[in-house]
Amino acid sequence: MKLRVILYCLLGGLPFTIAAAGAGHFIWWWLSGVLFAASFVPVALFGPRKAAGQFGVIFPVFLIVTALCTWSEALIFVPGYSQRAIRDLSGALFLYLIASAVLTLLASLLKLSKPGEPAPPHRSSISAVFLILLSGFAYVFYYLIFGSITYQFFTKGYYPEATQIVAHLGVWNFWGIELARGVLMTLAVVPIIYTLRMKRWHAAIAVGSILWICGGLALLLVPNEMMGARQRLIHTVEIFTQNFPLGVTALLLLRPKPVPATANPPATSTVPV
C-alpha cells in the first residue's frame, strides 16, 4: 500500500508540469503537483469509493480554493494583475480539471480505497447552512488576526499600497469579500467533510491540510515573477495560520461527535416457579 500511495503522489504531480510549458520551472511544478496529490491521499484512501465521487470531491477544491480564491486575492492586492487575470484563471481551470481527472483515475487504478470508519454523521440542512456561514466568520477572524500580524511585521514593505487598496474598496466591502472567501472555501470541502471515513479529529487535520496545501503551499513552492523566495515563504506560513484552522473549524462544526453505541442490557432469564 505504501508503494501505491507513493506512486499516486509521484504520478499525480505530472499534470501540473503542463504549466511549465509556458512558465518554466519543470521540477518545481512537478514537486508542487506532488504536494497537491499528497494532500488528497486521505481522500483516495478513505473518501468516496467510486470514481465519480472522488472527482466530485477533488475538483471543487481545485476550482474554488486553488483557482478562484487565490486568483481573487491576487486581483485585489497585486498591481497590474488584472491585465492577465482572465488568461490565468482560464488556464488554471483547464489544468485543475485535468489534474482532478488524473488523481481520480490513479486512485481507481492503484486500488487505494480502504475500509475506514463508518459513514460520518451529518448535521441537518438548516444547521449546516448556519455552520457554513459561521465557518466563514471564523475565517474572517483568522484573517484579521494573523493577516494583520503578517502585514505589520513581515509584508508591509512588499505591499505599501495595501491600506489604500482596502480604503478604496471600502472596509466593509473588503471584509465582505473575505467572508465570501471563507464561506466558499468551506463549501468546497463540504463534500470531503461528509464523505471522509476517518475519525473526527483525524479528518479535521486532513481537511485543514488540504485547505493549506491547495490554497497556498503547493502554488507558492514554484518560483514566480511576482514574489521572491522570502515573500513566498512568509505567505506560506500566513496561509497556514488562516486556512488550516478554517479546515479544522469547518469539520468540527459540520461533523458532530459520533454517538457511542449503547450496550444492549443482558437478557434476563426467567426461572419457572
PyRosetta script that sets phi, psi and omega in degrees:
from pyrosetta import init, pose_from_sequence

init()
pose = pose_from_sequence("MKLRVILYCLLGGLPFTIAAAGAGHFIWWWLSGVLFAASFVPVALFGPRKAAGQFGVIFPVFLIVTALCTWSEALIFVPGYSQRAIRDLSGALFLYLIASAVLTLLASLLKLSKPGEPAPPHRSSISAVFLILLSGFAYVFYYLIFGSITYQFFTKGYYPEATQIVAHLGVWNFWGIELARGVLMTLAVVPIIYTLRMKRWHAAIAVGSILWICGGLALLLVPNEMMGARQRLIHTVEIFTQNFPLGVTALLLLRPKPVPATANPPATSTVPV")
pose.set_psi(1, -39.9)
pose.set_omega(1, -179.5)
pose.set_phi(2, -60.3)
pose.set_psi(2, -42.1)
pose.set_omega(2, 179.3)
pose.set_phi(3, -62.3)
pose.set_psi(3, -40.5)
pose.set_omega(3, -180.0)
pose.set_phi(4, -67.0)
pose.set_psi(4, -36.1)
pose.set_omega(4, 177.1)
pose.set_phi(5, -66.4)
pose.set_psi(5, -41.5)
pose.set_omega(5, 177.4)
pose.set_phi(6, -62.0)
pose.set_psi(6, -42.8)
pose.set_omega(6, 177.1)
pose.set_phi(7, -62.6)
pose.set_psi(7, -39.4)
pose.set_omega(7, 177.4)
pose.set_phi(8, -58.0)
pose.set_psi(8, -43.3)
pose.set_omega(8, -179.1)
pose.set_phi(9, -71.5)
pose.set_psi(9, -46.4)
pose.set_omega(9, -176.6)
pose.set_phi(10, -66.1)
pose.set_psi(10, -46.8)
pose.set_omega(10, 179.8)
pose.set_phi(11, -73.7)
pose.set_psi(11, -33.2)
pose.set_omega(11, 179.2)
pose.set_phi(12, -66.3)
pose.set_psi(12, -19.2)
pose.set_omega(12, 178.1)
pose.set_phi(13, -80.8)
pose.set_psi(13, -16.0)
pose.set_omega(13, -174.6)
pose.set_phi(14, -63.8)
pose.set_psi(14, -40.2)
pose.set_omega(14, -179.4)
pose.set_phi(15, -57.4)
pose.set_psi(15, -27.8)
pose.set_omega(15, -177.0)
pose.set_phi(16, -73.2)
pose.set_psi(16, -15.8)
pose.set_omega(16, 177.0)
pose.set_phi(17, -72.0)
pose.set_psi(17, -9.4)
pose.set_omega(17, 173.2)
pose.set_phi(18, -56.9)
pose.set_psi(18, -36.7)
pose.set_omega(18, -179.3)
pose.set_phi(19, -63.8)
pose.set_psi(19, -26.2)
pose.set_omega(19, -178.6)
pose.set_phi(20, -69.0)
pose.set_psi(20, -18.7)
pose.set_omega(20, 179.6)
pose.set_phi(21, -61.0)
pose.set_psi(21, -33.0)
pose.set_omega(21, 179.1)
pose.set_phi(22, -105.4)
pose.set_psi(22, -29.4)
pose.set_omega(22, -173.6)
pose.set_phi(23, -105.0)
pose.set_psi(23, -10.9)
pose.set_omega(23, -175.8)
pose.set_phi(24, 76.4)
pose.set_psi(24, -166.0)
pose.set_omega(24, 178.1)
pose.set_phi(25, 62.0)
pose.set_psi(25, 52.2)
pose.set_omega(25, -176.3)
pose.set_phi(26, -54.5)
pose.set_psi(26, -50.9)
pose.set_omega(26, -176.6)
pose.set_phi(27, -61.8)
pose.set_psi(27, -42.1)
pose.set_omega(27, -179.5)
pose.set_phi(28, -64.1)
pose.set_psi(28, -39.8)
pose.set_omega(28, 177.8)
pose.set_phi(29, -66.6)
pose.set_psi(29, -37.3)
pose.set_omega(29, 178.0)
pose.set_phi(30, -65.3)
pose.set_psi(30, -44.6)
pose.set_omega(30, 177.8)
pose.set_phi(31, -63.5)
pose.set_psi(31, -36.8)
pose.set_omega(31, 174.9)
pose.set_phi(32, -60.4)
pose.set_psi(32, -44.1)
pose.set_omega(32, 177.9)
pose.set_phi(33, -64.3)
pose.set_psi(33, -36.5)
pose.set_omega(33, 176.4)
pose.set_phi(34, -60.9)
pose.set_psi(34, -41.4)
pose.set_omega(34, 177.5)
pose.set_phi(35, -64.2)
pose.set_psi(35, -44.5)
pose.set_omega(35, 176.4)
pose.set_phi(36, -55.4)
pose.set_psi(36, -50.1)
pose.set_omega(36, -178.1)
pose.set_phi(37, -62.3)
pose.set_psi(37, -40.9)
pose.set_omega(37, -179.7)
pose.set_phi(38, -61.6)
pose.set_psi(38, -34.8)
pose.set_omega(38, -179.8)
pose.set_phi(39, -65.0)
pose.set_psi(39, -26.5)
pose.set_omega(39, -178.2)
pose.set_phi(40, -95.9)
pose.set_psi(40, 6.1)
pose.set_omega(40, 177.3)
pose.set_phi(41, -57.3)
pose.set_psi(41, -45.5)
pose.set_omega(41, 176.8)
pose.set_phi(42, -58.2)
pose.set_psi(42, -34.1)
pose.set_omega(42, 178.0)
pose.set_phi(43, -68.0)
pose.set_psi(43, -42.6)
pose.set_omega(43, 179.1)
pose.set_phi(44, -63.6)
pose.set_psi(44, -36.2)
pose.set_omega(44, -177.3)
pose.set_phi(45, -83.0)
pose.set_psi(45, -44.7)
pose.set_omega(45, -170.1)
pose.set_phi(46, -125.1)
pose.set_psi(46, 11.2)
pose.set_omega(46, 177.0)
pose.set_phi(47, -90.4)
pose.set_psi(47, -155.4)
pose.set_omega(47, 179.7)
pose.set_phi(48, -56.6)
pose.set_psi(48, 140.8)
pose.set_omega(48, -177.2)
pose.set_phi(49, -82.3)
pose.set_psi(49, -23.8)
pose.set_omega(49, -178.2)
pose.set_phi(50, -94.0)
pose.set_psi(50, 153.2)
pose.set_omega(50, -176.7)
pose.set_phi(51, -60.9)
pose.set_psi(51, -41.7)
pose.set_omega(51, -179.5)
pose.set_phi(52, -61.4)
pose.set_psi(52, -37.8)
pose.set_omega(52, 178.4)
pose.set_phi(53, -67.9)
pose.set_psi(53, -41.5)
pose.set_omega(53, 177.4)
pose.set_phi(54, -59.5)
pose.set_psi(54, -48.7)
pose.set_omega(54, 179.3)
pose.set_phi(55, -62.2)
pose.set_psi(55, -38.6)
pose.set_omega(55, -177.1)
pose.set_phi(56, -67.5)
pose.set_psi(56, -21.3)
pose.set_omega(56, 177.8)
pose.set_phi(57, -100.0)
pose.set_psi(57, -22.1)
pose.set_omega(57, -179.0)
pose.set_phi(58, -83.3)
pose.set_psi(58, -47.8)
pose.set_omega(58, -172.9)
pose.set_phi(59, -62.1)
pose.set_psi(59, -39.1)
pose.set_omega(59, 177.5)
pose.set_phi(60, -58.9)
pose.set_psi(60, -32.8)
pose.set_omega(60, 178.2)
pose.set_phi(61, -66.5)
pose.set_psi(61, -47.5)
pose.set_omega(61, 177.6)
pose.set_phi(62, -62.0)
pose.set_psi(62, -44.0)
pose.set_omega(62, -176.0)
pose.set_phi(63, -63.4)
pose.set_psi(63, -47.7)
pose.set_omega(63, -172.5)
pose.set_phi(64, -92.6)
pose.set_psi(64, -52.4)
pose.set_omega(64, -172.6)
pose.set_phi(65, -74.8)
pose.set_psi(65, -51.3)
pose.set_omega(65, -174.2)
pose.set_phi(66, -78.3)
pose.set_psi(66, -40.9)
pose.set_omega(66, -176.0)
pose.set_phi(67, -90.6)
pose.set_psi(67, -67.5)
pose.set_omega(67, -168.2)
pose.set_phi(68, -66.4)
pose.set_psi(68, -46.3)
pose.set_omega(68, -174.2)
pose.set_phi(69, -71.8)
pose.set_psi(69, -42.3)
pose.set_omega(69, 178.0)
pose.set_phi(70, -69.2)
pose.set_psi(70, -36.0)
pose.set_omega(70, 178.1)
pose.set_phi(71, -63.1)
pose.set_psi(71, -44.1)
pose.set_omega(71, -178.4)
pose.set_phi(72, -66.9)
pose.set_psi(72, -35.2)
pose.set_omega(72, 178.4)
pose.set_phi(73, -66.5)
pose.set_psi(73, -42.4)
pose.set_omega(73, 177.0)
pose.set_phi(74, -65.2)
pose.set_psi(74, -35.9)
pose.set_omega(74, -179.5)
pose.set_phi(75, -62.9)
pose.set_psi(75, -33.2)
pose.set_omega(75, -179.1)
pose.set_phi(76, -78.7)
pose.set_psi(76, -46.6)
pose.set_omega(76, -165.6)
pose.set_phi(77, -104.1)
pose.set_psi(77, -15.1)
pose.set_omega(77, -177.5)
pose.set_phi(78, -98.8)
pose.set_psi(78, 112.6)
pose.set_omega(78, -178.7)
pose.set_phi(79, -61.2)
pose.set_psi(79, 136.7)
pose.set_omega(79, 177.3)
pose.set_phi(80, 79.6)
pose.set_psi(80, -3.2)
pose.set_omega(80, -176.8)
pose.set_phi(81, -68.7)
pose.set_psi(81, -26.2)
pose.set_omega(81, -176.9)
pose.set_phi(82, -59.6)
pose.set_psi(82, -23.6)
pose.set_omega(82, -178.8)
pose.set_phi(83, -68.2)
pose.set_psi(83, -26.2)
pose.set_omega(83, -179.4)
pose.set_phi(84, -117.7)
pose.set_psi(84, 7.2)
pose.set_omega(84, -171.2)
pose.set_phi(85, -62.5)
pose.set_psi(85, -46.9)
pose.set_omega(85, -177.1)
pose.set_phi(86, -65.2)
pose.set_psi(86, -42.0)
pose.set_omega(86, 178.5)
pose.set_phi(87, -61.5)
pose.set_psi(87, -44.9)
pose.set_omega(87, -179.5)
pose.set_phi(88, -64.1)
pose.set_psi(88, -41.9)
pose.set_omega(88, -178.2)
pose.set_phi(89, -66.0)
pose.set_psi(89, -45.0)
pose.set_omega(89, -179.5)
pose.set_phi(90, -64.8)
pose.set_psi(90, -40.7)
pose.set_omega(90, 177.2)
pose.set_phi(91, -64.4)
pose.set_psi(91, -40.5)
pose.set_omega(91, 179.8)
pose.set_phi(92, -64.6)
pose.set_psi(92, -42.1)
pose.set_omega(92, -179.5)
pose.set_phi(93, -62.5)
pose.set_psi(93, -40.6)
pose.set_omega(93, 177.7)
pose.set_phi(94, -62.8)
pose.set_psi(94, -45.4)
pose.set_omega(94, 179.8)
pose.set_phi(95, -61.8)
pose.set_psi(95, -44.1)
pose.set_omega(95, -176.1)
pose.set_phi(96, -73.4)
pose.set_psi(96, -27.1)
pose.set_omega(96, 173.7)
pose.set_phi(97, -64.3)
pose.set_psi(97, -45.3)
pose.set_omega(97, 178.1)
pose.set_phi(98, -64.2)
pose.set_psi(98, -44.9)
pose.set_omega(98, -178.7)
pose.set_phi(99, -61.4)
pose.set_psi(99, -41.4)
pose.set_omega(99, 178.6)
pose.set_phi(100, -62.1)
pose.set_psi(100, -42.1)
pose.set_omega(100, 179.8)
pose.set_phi(101, -65.7)
pose.set_psi(101, -40.6)
pose.set_omega(101, -179.6)
pose.set_phi(102, -66.5)
pose.set_psi(102, -44.6)
pose.set_omega(102, 178.7)
pose.set_phi(103, -63.2)
pose.set_psi(103, -38.2)
pose.set_omega(103, 176.8)
pose.set_phi(104, -63.3)
pose.set_psi(104, -45.4)
pose.set_omega(104, -179.7)
pose.set_phi(105, -64.5)
pose.set_psi(105, -42.3)
pose.set_omega(105, -179.6)
pose.set_phi(106, -63.6)
pose.set_psi(106, -42.0)
pose.set_omega(106, 179.3)
pose.set_phi(107, -60.1)
pose.set_psi(107, -36.0)
pose.set_omega(107, 179.8)
pose.set_phi(108, -75.3)
pose.set_psi(108, -47.6)
pose.set_omega(108, -177.5)
pose.set_phi(109, -65.0)
pose.set_psi(109, -37.4)
pose.set_omega(109, -178.6)
pose.set_phi(110, -85.2)
pose.set_psi(110, -3.4)
pose.set_omega(110, 177.8)
pose.set_phi(111, 52.1)
pose.set_psi(111, 57.4)
pose.set_omega(111, -175.2)
pose.set_phi(112, -84.7)
pose.set_psi(112, -19.7)
pose.set_omega(112, -175.5)
pose.set_phi(113, -60.2)
pose.set_psi(113, 131.7)
pose.set_omega(113, -178.2)
pose.set_phi(114, -125.4)
pose.set_psi(114, 156.4)
pose.set_omega(114, 171.4)
pose.set_phi(115, -63.6)
pose.set_psi(115, 144.0)
pose.set_omega(115, 179.4)
pose.set_phi(116, -140.1)
pose.set_psi(116, -154.2)
pose.set_omega(116, 176.4)
pose.set_phi(117, -65.2)
pose.set_psi(117, 161.4)
pose.set_omega(117, 174.2)
pose.set_phi(118, -59.3)
pose.set_psi(118, 163.5)
pose.set_omega(118, 178.9)
pose.set_phi(119, -53.1)
pose.set_psi(119, 130.6)
pose.set_omega(119, -175.2)
pose.set_phi(120, -67.5)
pose.set_psi(120, 147.7)
pose.set_omega(120, 177.0)
pose.set_phi(121, -70.3)
pose.set_psi(121, 153.2)
pose.set_omega(121, -178.7)
pose.set_phi(122, -116.0)
pose.set_psi(122, 151.1)
pose.set_omega(122, 168.4)
pose.set_phi(123, -77.1)
pose.set_psi(123, 162.5)
pose.set_omega(123, 172.6)
pose.set_phi(124, -68.2)
pose.set_psi(124, 159.7)
pose.set_omega(124, -177.1)
pose.set_phi(125, -59.3)
pose.set_psi(125, -42.9)
pose.set_omega(125, -178.9)
pose.set_phi(126, -65.4)
pose.set_psi(126, -43.9)
pose.set_omega(126, 178.2)
pose.set_phi(127, -62.7)
pose.set_psi(127, -40.1)
pose.set_omega(127, -178.0)
pose.set_phi(128, -62.1)
pose.set_psi(128, -42.1)
pose.set_omega(128, 179.3)
pose.set_phi(129, -59.9)
pose.set_psi(129, -46.5)
pose.set_omega(129, 179.8)
pose.set_phi(130, -63.7)
pose.set_psi(130, -41.6)
pose.set_omega(130, -176.1)
pose.set_phi(131, -73.6)
pose.set_psi(131, -30.5)
pose.set_omega(131, 174.8)
pose.set_phi(132, -65.6)
pose.set_psi(132, -42.6)
pose.set_omega(132, 176.0)
pose.set_phi(133, -63.5)
pose.set_psi(133, -39.9)
pose.set_omega(133, 178.4)
pose.set_phi(134, -63.5)
pose.set_psi(134, -37.4)
pose.set_omega(134, 175.8)
pose.set_phi(135, -62.5)
pose.set_psi(135, -38.6)
pose.set_omega(135, 176.6)
pose.set_phi(136, -60.4)
pose.set_psi(136, -42.9)
pose.set_omega(136, 177.4)
pose.set_phi(137, -66.5)
pose.set_psi(137, -34.9)
pose.set_omega(137, 176.7)
pose.set_phi(138, -62.5)
pose.set_psi(138, -39.5)
pose.set_omega(138, 177.6)
pose.set_phi(139, -63.3)
pose.set_psi(139, -41.5)
pose.set_omega(139, 177.2)
pose.set_phi(140, -58.5)
pose.set_psi(140, -41.9)
pose.set_omega(140, 178.8)
pose.set_phi(141, -62.4)
pose.set_psi(141, -47.9)
pose.set_omega(141, 179.4)
pose.set_phi(142, -62.3)
pose.set_psi(142, -40.6)
pose.set_omega(142, -179.8)
pose.set_phi(143, -65.1)
pose.set_psi(143, -42.3)
pose.set_omega(143, -179.7)
pose.set_phi(144, -62.9)
pose.set_psi(144, -47.2)
pose.set_omega(144, -175.9)
pose.set_phi(145, -72.1)
pose.set_psi(145, -58.6)
pose.set_omega(145, -172.6)
pose.set_phi(146, -78.2)
pose.set_psi(146, -32.2)
pose.set_omega(146, 175.9)
pose.set_phi(147, -65.6)
pose.set_psi(147, -40.4)
pose.set_omega(147, 178.6)
pose.set_phi(148, -64.9)
pose.set_psi(148, -43.0)
pose.set_omega(148, 178.9)
pose.set_phi(149, -62.0)
pose.set_psi(149, -45.8)
pose.set_omega(149, -179.0)
pose.set_phi(150, -62.6)
pose.set_psi(150, -42.8)
pose.set_omega(150, -178.1)
pose.set_phi(151, -66.9)
pose.set_psi(151, -45.2)
pose.set_omega(151, -176.1)
pose.set_phi(152, -66.3)
pose.set_psi(152, -37.6)
pose.set_omega(152, -171.8)
pose.set_phi(153, -105.0)
pose.set_psi(153, -17.1)
pose.set_omega(153, -172.5)
pose.set_phi(154, -130.2)
pose.set_psi(154, -38.6)
pose.set_omega(154, -169.6)
pose.set_phi(155, -115.1)
pose.set_psi(155, 3.9)
pose.set_omega(155, -177.5)
pose.set_phi(156, -60.0)
pose.set_psi(156, -35.9)
pose.set_omega(156, 179.2)
pose.set_phi(157, -68.6)
pose.set_psi(157, -26.6)
pose.set_omega(157, 179.1)
pose.set_phi(158, -81.0)
pose.set_psi(158, -29.0)
pose.set_omega(158, -177.2)
pose.set_phi(159, -127.9)
pose.set_psi(159, 64.5)
pose.set_omega(159, -176.7)
pose.set_phi(160, -64.6)
pose.set_psi(160, -21.5)
pose.set_omega(160, -177.6)
pose.set_phi(161, -94.4)
pose.set_psi(161, 6.7)
pose.set_omega(161, -174.2)
pose.set_phi(162, -61.0)
pose.set_psi(162, -41.6)
pose.set_omega(162, -178.7)
pose.set_phi(163, -65.8)
pose.set_psi(163, -36.2)
pose.set_omega(163, 177.4)
pose.set_phi(164, -68.0)
pose.set_psi(164, -36.2)
pose.set_omega(164, 178.4)
pose.set_phi(165, -63.3)
pose.set_psi(165, -45.2)
pose.set_omega(165, 179.5)
pose.set_phi(166, -64.0)
pose.set_psi(166, -41.5)
pose.set_omega(166, 179.0)
pose.set_phi(167, -64.1)
pose.set_psi(167, -37.9)
pose.set_omega(167, 179.3)
pose.set_phi(168, -66.7)
pose.set_psi(168, -40.7)
pose.set_omega(168, 176.9)
pose.set_phi(169, -66.4)
pose.set_psi(169, -34.4)
pose.set_omega(169, -170.4)
pose.set_phi(170, 100.9)
pose.set_psi(170, 128.1)
pose.set_omega(170, -174.8)
pose.set_phi(171, -57.6)
pose.set_psi(171, -44.3)
pose.set_omega(171, -178.0)
pose.set_phi(172, -68.1)
pose.set_psi(172, -36.3)
pose.set_omega(172, 176.3)
pose.set_phi(173, -64.1)
pose.set_psi(173, -41.4)
pose.set_omega(173, -179.7)
pose.set_phi(174, -61.8)
pose.set_psi(174, -47.7)
pose.set_omega(174, -179.3)
pose.set_phi(175, -70.2)
pose.set_psi(175, -26.2)
pose.set_omega(175, 172.5)
pose.set_phi(176, -65.1)
pose.set_psi(176, -39.2)
pose.set_omega(176, 176.9)
pose.set_phi(177, -63.7)
pose.set_psi(177, -43.3)
pose.set_omega(177, -180.0)
pose.set_phi(178, -67.5)
pose.set_psi(178, -36.1)
pose.set_omega(178, 174.7)
pose.set_phi(179, -62.4)
pose.set_psi(179, -42.8)
pose.set_omega(179, 178.5)
pose.set_phi(180, -62.3)
pose.set_psi(180, -39.6)
pose.set_omega(180, 177.9)
pose.set_phi(181, -63.4)
pose.set_psi(181, -42.1)
pose.set_omega(181, 178.6)
pose.set_phi(182, -63.3)
pose.set_psi(182, -42.0)
pose.set_omega(182, 178.9)
pose.set_phi(183, -66.2)
pose.set_psi(183, -43.0)
pose.set_omega(183, -179.3)
pose.set_phi(184, -64.3)
pose.set_psi(184, -42.1)
pose.set_omega(184, 178.8)
pose.set_phi(185, -65.5)
pose.set_psi(185, -36.8)
pose.set_omega(185, 175.7)
pose.set_phi(186, -63.8)
pose.set_psi(186, -45.8)
pose.set_omega(186, 177.9)
pose.set_phi(187, -59.2)
pose.set_psi(187, -35.5)
pose.set_omega(187, -178.3)
pose.set_phi(188, -63.7)
pose.set_psi(188, -31.7)
pose.set_omega(188, -177.9)
pose.set_phi(189, -100.8)
pose.set_psi(189, -0.5)
pose.set_omega(189, 177.6)
pose.set_phi(190, -56.4)
pose.set_psi(190, -44.6)
pose.set_omega(190, 177.7)
pose.set_phi(191, -59.1)
pose.set_psi(191, -35.5)
pose.set_omega(191, 177.4)
pose.set_phi(192, -69.9)
pose.set_psi(192, -44.4)
pose.set_omega(192, -179.9)
pose.set_phi(193, -57.2)
pose.set_psi(193, -39.7)
pose.set_omega(193, -175.9)
pose.set_phi(194, -82.9)
pose.set_psi(194, -10.8)
pose.set_omega(194, -176.3)
pose.set_phi(195, -121.0)
pose.set_psi(195, -7.6)
pose.set_omega(195, -175.7)
pose.set_phi(196, -77.9)
pose.set_psi(196, 112.0)
pose.set_omega(196, -174.8)
pose.set_phi(197, -87.5)
pose.set_psi(197, 65.5)
pose.set_omega(197, 178.6)
pose.set_phi(198, -130.9)
pose.set_psi(198, 163.4)
pose.set_omega(198, 174.7)
pose.set_phi(199, -60.0)
pose.set_psi(199, 153.7)
pose.set_omega(199, -168.7)
pose.set_phi(200, -56.6)
pose.set_psi(200, -49.2)
pose.set_omega(200, -177.7)
pose.set_phi(201, -72.8)
pose.set_psi(201, -34.3)
pose.set_omega(201, 175.7)
pose.set_phi(202, -63.1)
pose.set_psi(202, -43.1)
pose.set_omega(202, 178.5)
pose.set_phi(203, -64.9)
pose.set_psi(203, -36.8)
pose.set_omega(203, 179.3)
pose.set_phi(204, -62.6)
pose.set_psi(204, -43.3)
pose.set_omega(204, 178.2)
pose.set_phi(205, -65.1)
pose.set_psi(205, -39.6)
pose.set_omega(205, 179.1)
pose.set_phi(206, -62.9)
pose.set_psi(206, -44.5)
pose.set_omega(206, -179.2)
pose.set_phi(207, -68.6)
pose.set_psi(207, -40.7)
pose.set_omega(207, 176.1)
pose.set_phi(208, -60.4)
pose.set_psi(208, -40.1)
pose.set_omega(208, 179.1)
pose.set_phi(209, -66.4)
pose.set_psi(209, -39.2)
pose.set_omega(209, 177.8)
pose.set_phi(210, -61.2)
pose.set_psi(210, -45.4)
pose.set_omega(210, -179.9)
pose.set_phi(211, -66.0)
pose.set_psi(211, -34.2)
pose.set_omega(211, 178.5)
pose.set_phi(212, -72.0)
pose.set_psi(212, -49.3)
pose.set_omega(212, -176.0)
pose.set_phi(213, -68.4)
pose.set_psi(213, -47.4)
pose.set_omega(213, -177.3)
pose.set_phi(214, -76.5)
pose.set_psi(214, -21.9)
pose.set_omega(214, -179.1)
pose.set_phi(215, -95.5)
pose.set_psi(215, 1.5)
pose.set_omega(215, -179.4)
pose.set_phi(216, -176.1)
pose.set_psi(216, -55.1)
pose.set_omega(216, -170.8)
pose.set_phi(217, -55.5)
pose.set_psi(217, -51.1)
pose.set_omega(217, -175.3)
pose.set_phi(218, -64.6)
pose.set_psi(218, -42.7)
pose.set_omega(218, -179.2)
pose.set_phi(219, -68.6)
pose.set_psi(219, -39.0)
pose.set_omega(219, -176.9)
pose.set_phi(220, -75.9)
pose.set_psi(220, -8.6)
pose.set_omega(220, 175.3)
pose.set_phi(221, -67.3)
pose.set_psi(221, -30.2)
pose.set_omega(221, -174.5)
pose.set_phi(222, -85.0)
pose.set_psi(222, 129.0)
pose.set_omega(222, 175.0)
pose.set_phi(223, -59.4)
pose.set_psi(223, 142.3)
pose.set_omega(223, 178.0)
pose.set_phi(224, -144.5)
pose.set_psi(224, 165.0)
pose.set_omega(224, -173.8)
pose.set_phi(225, -74.8)
pose.set_psi(225, -13.9)
pose.set_omega(225, -175.9)
pose.set_phi(226, -92.4)
pose.set_psi(226, -23.2)
pose.set_omega(226, -174.8)
pose.set_phi(227, -137.0)
pose.set_psi(227, 139.5)
pose.set_omega(227, 171.9)
pose.set_phi(228, -81.6)
pose.set_psi(228, 176.0)
pose.set_omega(228, -176.0)
pose.set_phi(229, -61.9)
pose.set_psi(229, -43.9)
pose.set_omega(229, -178.7)
pose.set_phi(230, -64.6)
pose.set_psi(230, -41.1)
pose.set_omega(230, -180.0)
pose.set_phi(231, -64.1)
pose.set_psi(231, -40.5)
pose.set_omega(231, 178.7)
pose.set_phi(232, -65.8)
pose.set_psi(232, -38.6)
pose.set_omega(232, 178.6)
pose.set_phi(233, -63.7)
pose.set_psi(233, -43.4)
pose.set_omega(233, 179.1)
pose.set_phi(234, -60.1)
pose.set_psi(234, -45.5)
pose.set_omega(234, -178.9)
pose.set_phi(235, -67.4)
pose.set_psi(235, -32.3)
pose.set_omega(235, 177.1)
pose.set_phi(236, -60.7)
pose.set_psi(236, -45.5)
pose.set_omega(236, 178.8)
pose.set_phi(237, -67.7)
pose.set_psi(237, -42.6)
pose.set_omega(237, -179.9)
pose.set_phi(238, -59.4)
pose.set_psi(238, -45.1)
pose.set_omega(238, -178.7)
pose.set_phi(239, -66.3)
pose.set_psi(239, -34.0)
pose.set_omega(239, 174.9)
pose.set_phi(240, -58.9)
pose.set_psi(240, -43.6)
pose.set_omega(240, -177.2)
pose.set_phi(241, -69.2)
pose.set_psi(241, -15.6)
pose.set_omega(241, -179.7)
pose.set_phi(242, -104.4)
pose.set_psi(242, -49.5)
pose.set_omega(242, -172.5)
pose.set_phi(243, -80.4)
pose.set_psi(243, -40.1)
pose.set_omega(243, 180.0)
pose.set_phi(244, -61.7)
pose.set_psi(244, -48.8)
pose.set_omega(244, 176.5)
pose.set_phi(245, -61.7)
pose.set_psi(245, -32.4)
pose.set_omega(245, 177.5)
pose.set_phi(246, -61.9)
pose.set_psi(246, -45.5)
pose.set_omega(246, 179.6)
pose.set_phi(247, -62.0)
pose.set_psi(247, -43.3)
pose.set_omega(247, 178.7)
pose.set_phi(248, -64.3)
pose.set_psi(248, -45.3)
pose.set_omega(248, -179.8)
pose.set_phi(249, -61.2)
pose.set_psi(249, -47.1)
pose.set_omega(249, -177.6)
pose.set_phi(250, -60.6)
pose.set_psi(250, -43.9)
pose.set_omega(250, -178.5)
pose.set_phi(251, -68.0)
pose.set_psi(251, -43.3)
pose.set_omega(251, -178.8)
pose.set_phi(252, -64.9)
pose.set_psi(252, -30.7)
pose.set_omega(252, 177.2)
pose.set_phi(253, -75.5)
pose.set_psi(253, -42.5)
pose.set_omega(253, -171.7)
pose.set_phi(254, -88.4)
pose.set_psi(254, -16.3)
pose.set_omega(254, 177.6)
pose.set_phi(255, -112.1)
pose.set_psi(255, 102.5)
pose.set_omega(255, 178.4)
pose.set_phi(256, -66.2)
pose.set_psi(256, 159.5)
pose.set_omega(256, 176.3)
pose.set_phi(257, -62.6)
pose.set_psi(257, 137.0)
pose.set_omega(257, 178.4)
pose.set_phi(258, -64.4)
pose.set_psi(258, 139.5)
pose.set_omega(258, 178.9)
pose.set_phi(259, -80.0)
pose.set_psi(259, 122.8)
pose.set_omega(259, -179.2)
pose.set_phi(260, -63.8)
pose.set_psi(260, 139.6)
pose.set_omega(260, 178.8)
pose.set_phi(261, -67.4)
pose.set_psi(261, 132.1)
pose.set_omega(261, 179.6)
pose.set_phi(262, -82.3)
pose.set_psi(262, 133.1)
pose.set_omega(262, -179.4)
pose.set_phi(263, -69.3)
pose.set_psi(263, 137.5)
pose.set_omega(263, 177.3)
pose.set_phi(264, -68.9)
pose.set_psi(264, 134.6)
pose.set_omega(264, 179.1)
pose.set_phi(265, -66.5)
pose.set_psi(265, 147.1)
pose.set_omega(265, -179.7)
pose.set_phi(266, -62.4)
pose.set_psi(266, 140.9)
pose.set_omega(266, -179.6)
pose.set_phi(267, -66.2)
pose.set_psi(267, 136.0)
pose.set_omega(267, 179.2)
pose.set_phi(268, -92.0)
pose.set_psi(268, 129.1)
pose.set_omega(268, 179.4)
pose.set_phi(269, -87.4)
pose.set_psi(269, 137.7)
pose.set_omega(269, 178.7)
pose.set_phi(270, -97.6)
pose.set_psi(270, 126.6)
pose.set_omega(270, -179.8)
pose.set_phi(271, -103.0)
pose.set_psi(271, 120.8)
pose.set_omega(271, 180.0)
pose.set_phi(272, -63.2)
pose.set_psi(272, 138.5)
pose.set_omega(272, -179.5)
pose.set_phi(273, -91.2)
pose.dump_pdb("model.pdb")
